Amino acid sequence: MAAAEEPAKRRAGSSRASGRRPAGEPRRRPAKGPAWAMRIAAEQLTELIGRAPDSISALKPTNDGWEADVEVLELERVPDTTSVMATYRVTLDKEGDLVSYERTRRYTRGQIDRRG
């Protein structure tokens, strides 16, 4: 009977290895670090402008939360190096609520940035 119990023990312990939360274990809240701030900034900007971000090019903590520069495809063209991109600066408070956003730059995808 001990041999029959062994596989069951392995299966029960395997839920931790697979990332599933065992029953009764409290759900851990994700830390409000850089990855969290990037996800929140991208989600909230998408809701406001109706376009999904292409990438996050900058992220920095501030005294009041986070500031991110989000790259967005504004006008798709062929060839794609002529597509129009925009950089939006998104400001979040410490709770992840969007405080402000503004378009700071427009450029073609194939353009090399000559600044700094």
ABEGO torsion letter per residue (X at the ends): XAAAAAAAAAAAAAAAAAGBBBBGBBBBBBBBBAAAAAAAAAAAAAAAAGBBBABBABBBBBAAEBBBBBBBBABBBOBAAABBBBBBBBBBBAAGBBABBBBABBBBAABBBABX
